[in-house]
Amino acid sequence: MPGLMPIGAFARLARLTVKAVRHYDAQGLLVPAHVDERSGYRYFRADQVRTATTIALLRSLDVPLPAVREVLDAPDADAVAAVLARERERLRAELARREDVLRGLDGLLRRPERVHHDVTIADRAPLGLRGTTGPVRAAALDADTAALCRGFPTREPLTAVFPLDLTDVFEVTVGVPGVPAGVVLPGGPWAATLHVGPYPQLPLAYAGLLEHVRERGHHPVGPVTETYLADPSTAAPEELVTRISVRLGD
């Protein structure tokens, strides 16, 4: 077959592993120029190296597969530029998020092992929140919650409602007091504390709050709420103020 080469030779030419080439084929991104009907062997052309290299570079940046397909199927240079501009913004946002996490980690490691948090326990009336609800991944809790908050623009402090115990994926409602209420926070005893600092350090405040509750013989039943009292778009990470509350058993 003139002009065609087996997968091993093509992978060598593209500086990829055979496994990677097979994976790109399975994803429909790099289709062989010919597949032998009897043996199933894949054959490629030398000019497909450009496509293979494009895929490899995009995937090295964790560009999602749908965006990779957009680049490969783009009708012209302007369409490619539009996809790359969108991905550039996504990567900048991800870099900013990771920098926030690193700052939070640095602050966490510099703080004493046990940090005191003032906790108040008081009865509250039922409270309705109007807002939006969506899935949040435990592995991307801060990023997914932030995305939900951005989807509900308001000048009032937003409250996010979480389950007491997290699973891999769970529903979170973000909103402000009002009607029609998408969720109603139950009345009764609530424990609350304030956290000042980056969001990645919120688990320290949770630990202080729940330990205080446990030591005094109370039983948390949930839900848990976070009310964001400082605007993260204008406040420095160390100046963010979050009120954390948990519903207690009667």
N, C-alpha and C positions, 0 to 999 in steps of 0.2 A: 504494500500500500504506500505509494510514493507520497512523501510529505507528511506522513503520520508516524508517530512514535508511541511505544508502549508507555504505560503509566509510570514505570520506574524511571525511564529515561526522561520523561516530561518533568517528574518531580525533581530530578537532579538538575535539570535546566532551570527550573523555577526556584530552586533552593528551598524546596518544601519537602515534607515527609510524604510518603505514599499515603499514609493514613489521613493526612490533611487534605490531599487531593480527593480521596474517596469521600471524605466528609463534605467537601464543597459540592461534589457531584450529588450526594444524597440530599443536600439542601436545595438543589436546583440552581446553584449559582455558577457552577463550572461544568457544563455538559460536554461529555466526550464528543469528539468529531465523528467517532465511529465506535460501535460496540460489536464485537464478533458474536454472531448468533449462536454458534456452537459452544465456544469457550467462555463467553461473557467477558473476555478481555476488553479493557478500555484502551482507546487510542486517541491521541491528542495531536494538534498542530502546534508548531513553534509559535505562531502568532497568538496563541491562547495564553502565553506566559504573561502578557500584559494584564489580562483579566485576572489570572491567578495572583499576581503581585498586588493588584488593586484590592482584591478580597482580603488577602493576608494583612495588608497595611490597615485597612479599615477595621478588621477584627482585632488587630493588636491594640486598637484604641477602644475596644469594647463597643464599637458601633453596632446597634441592633441589626439583626438580619433583614428586617423590612427596609431599613435605610440603605443597607448594602445593595439590595435589589433595586432600590430607586436609583442609586448611582449607576449601576450596570445597565439599567433600562432607560436612563435619561436620554431624551432625544437630541440634546445639544449641550454646549458648555454652560449656558445660563442655568439650565435645570440642574446640572451637576453642582454648580456654585451655590445654588439655593439650598440643596441638601447639605452640602458641607458647611454652609453658614449656620444652619440649624444645629448641626452636630457640634460645631465649634462652641455655640452658646451652651449646649447641654454639658459639654466637657468643662467649660468654665464654671458652670454652676456646681458640677460635681467636685471640681477642684476646691472651690470655696467651701463646700460642705466638709470635705476631708480636712481642710485647714482648720475649720471650726472644731472638728473632732480632735485633732492633734492639740489645739490650744486647750480644749477641755481636759484632755488626758494629761497634759503638762501641769495644769492647775490641780487636777486630782492627785497626782503623785507628789505634789508639793504641800498638799494640805495634811493636817494631822489625821491619823487613822479614824478618830471619832470626832465628828463635828456636831456641836449642839444646835438643835433647831427648836425654836419656841413653837409649841403646839397648843392650839385652843380647841376645846370641845364644846359645842353648843347646838341647841336644837334649831332647825331651819324649817321654814314652810316649804311646801312643794313649789318647784320652779320650772316653768316651761321654757324651752329653748327653741327658737326658730333658726334653722341653719341647713346644713347639708350633711349627708352621711355617705361614707365610702369605706372600702376595704383598706386596711393598713397591715403591712407585713412587720412582724416582730423584728426581723433582721434589718429593716429599713424604717424603724419607727419614726425617727425624727424627720427624715426626708418625706415620708408619705403623709405624716401629720401636717408638715409645712405646706405640702401641695394642696391638701384639703383646705387649709386656712386661706391660701391664696385664691382658692375658688369661691370664697365667700367674703368679698371686700366689704369692709365696714370700718368706721372710725371708732366704734366701741371695742373694748377689750373682748377678745374672743375666748370662749370656753370650749375645751375639748373634753368629751366624755368617753372614758375607756372602761373596759371590763377590769375587775380586780385582778384576775389571773389571765395572763396572756397566752395565746396559742400562736401557731405559725402565722395565721391570717385571721383578723377579727375586724368587726365593724366599729368605726369611730364616728361620732357626730360632733361637728364643730358649729358653733352658733352664738347667738346673743339672746338674752331674755326677751320674750315676746310671743306673739301669736301670729299665725297658727303655729302651735308648738309641734316640732318634729319629735321631740323627746321631752319627757317630764321627769325632772330629778325628784326623787321621793323626799318627803318631809321626814323629820326625825333628827336623831343625833348625828352630827358630822364632826370629824376631826380635820383640822387644817393647819398648814404651816406655809411659810414663805420661803422661797428659794431665790437668792440673788446670785446670778452668774450664768455661765453658758448652759444651754440645754443639755449637752452631753453629760453634765454633772447632776442632772435631776435625780438619778438613782440614789445619790447620797441623801437628798431630802426625803425621798420615799422611805429609805431605810430608817432615818430619824423619826419620821412620822409614824410608821408602822411599829417600830420598836417602842415608842412612847405609848401607843395604843395598847400593845401587848402587855407592857409592864404594869399598866393600870387596870388590867382585867377586862378590857373591852374586846369586842369581836368584830373585825371589819367584814362587811358583807358586800360592799360595792354598791353602785359604781364608784369609779375614781374620776375626779375632774382636775383639769389643769386650766387655770385662767391666766392669760398672758397679759400682764399689766403694763408691759413696756413694748413698744413697737420694734420688732426685730429688724425692720428696714432702716431704722434711724439710730437705735441704741447699740452701743458696743456690746459684744458678748458678755463681758464682765458686769454690765449694767442691766442685763435682762432680769426682770422680776416676774416670778411665776408663783401663783397661789395654788397649792396642791391640797385637794380635799378628798376624803373618803367617807362614805356612809357607813355608820356603825350599826350593829344589831341593837334592837330596842331592849 
